[in-house]
Amino acid sequence: MSLDSGDNDPVRFWRYVAAALEHVRPGIHRQVTAILQGPQQLPLEPVLTVIVNELAAQPEQMGLVLDDYHLI
């Protein structure tokens, strides 16, 4: 996942992470987007809970590379 300074927004960042993980855990992007679409800025803990639980259920090991993370 390539990052730029615009990805410094937590909502945008976690949507992109979920989109990247969609390839290995179909449906994760939909779950994360549903949480982030609330009328107010929610704490990010529910998003992280979904992502961690989905990755824990993944039978194979995988990696996510955050290219240019220093920009955010």
Secondary structure, 3 states (H helix, E strand, C coil): CECCHHHHCHHHHHHHHHHHHCCCCCCHHHHHHHHHCCCCCCCCHHHHHHHHHHHHCCCCCCCCCCECHHHC
